[in-house]
């Protein structure tokens, strides 16, 4: 991914283990089209480096889906309080926190339940 390379000068170590590395096109909105993040998030849900990717997402603020979070959801995990709470969690707690926080947001998933 060019954004990662530009930001760090090289890919993060975890990137090679990412479940998305060969299907990156699913993770970014295409211009002039509606973006359905559900296929990307399905891949994220079982990715072995989802937590690393999520932590990258908080810092990078990239478009698309990173660590099971898209740009419309990042607000839930930023700010001094949230970043302090996130910093105190272990990897398993953080994975659960991200997954549950997103599932409990009725604005994001109301249409996916009906279709």
C-alpha positions in Angstrom: 0.0 0.0 0.0 1.5 3.3 -1.1 0.1 5.2 1.9 1.9 3.0 4.4 5.1 3.1 2.4 5.0 6.9 2.2 4.3 7.2 5.9 6.9 4.9 7.2 9.3 4.6 4.3 8.5 0.8 4.3 5.6 -1.5 5.1 5.0 -2.2 8.8 6.2 -5.7 9.8 2.7 -6.9 10.5 1.5 -6.1 6.9 2.8 -9.3 5.4 0.6 -11.3 7.8 -2.5 -9.2 7.0 -5.5 -11.1 5.5 -6.2 -8.2 3.1 -2.8 -7.9 1.5 -4.0 -9.5 -1.8 -7.5 -8.1 -1.8 -6.8 -4.4 -0.9 -9.3 -3.1 -3.4 -12.1 -4.2 -1.2 -10.9 -1.9 1.6 -11.0 1.5 -0.2 -14.0 3.4 -1.4 -14.0 3.9 -5.2 -14.8 7.4 -6.5 -18.3 7.9 -7.8 -19.7 4.7 -6.3 -21.3 3.6 -3.0 -18.9 1.9 -0.7 -20.0 -1.3 1.0 -17.5 -2.0 3.8 -19.0 -5.3 4.8 -16.8 -7.6 2.6 -13.7 -5.9 4.0 -14.8 -6.1 7.6 -15.6 -9.8 7.1 -11.9 -10.3 6.2 -10.8 -8.1 9.1 -12.8 -10.1 11.6 -10.6 -13.1 11.3 -7.3 -11.3 10.5 -4.4 -12.2 12.7 -3.1 -8.7 12.7 -6.4 -6.8 13.1 -5.2 -5.1 16.3 -2.0 -3.9 14.7 -3.9 -2.6 11.8 -6.5 -0.9 14.1 -3.7 0.8 16.0 -2.2 2.0 12.7 -5.7 3.3 11.8 -5.8 5.5 14.8 -2.5 7.1 13.9 -2.8 7.2 10.1 -6.4 8.3 9.6 -6.4 6.7 6.1 -9.5 6.3 4.0 -11.1 2.9 3.8 -11.2 0.1 6.2 -8.2 -0.5 8.6 -8.4 -2.8 11.6 -12.2 -3.3 11.1 -12.8 0.4 11.3 -13.7 2.8 8.5 -13.3 6.6 8.4 -16.9 7.2 9.6 -16.3 5.1 12.8 -12.9 6.3 13.9 -14.5 9.0 16.1 -15.5 6.2 18.6 -11.9 5.4 19.3 -10.1 8.8 19.4 -9.8 11.5 22.0 -7.8 11.5 25.2 -10.2 9.2 27.1 -10.5 6.6 24.4 -6.8 6.6 23.6 -6.0 6.1 27.3 -8.4 3.2 27.6 -7.2 1.6 24.5 -3.6 2.0 25.7 -4.3 -0.1 28.8 -5.9 -3.0 27.0 -4.2 -6.2 26.0 -4.6 -7.5 22.4 -7.6 -9.8 23.1 -9.4 -7.0 25.0 -8.8 -4.5 22.2 -10.0 -6.9 19.5 -13.2 -7.5 21.5 -13.7 -3.8 22.2 -13.4 -2.8 18.5 -15.8 -5.6 17.4 -18.4 -4.9 20.1 -18.3 -1.1 19.7 -19.0 -1.4 16.1 -21.7 -4.0 16.4 -23.6 -1.9 18.9 -23.9 1.1 16.6 -27.4 0.9 15.1 -26.8 3.7 12.6 -24.1 1.7 10.8 -25.7 -1.7 10.5 -29.5 -1.1 10.3 -29.6 -1.8 6.5 -27.3 -4.8 6.7 -29.7 -6.6 9.0 -32.6 -6.2 6.6 -30.8 -7.2 3.4 
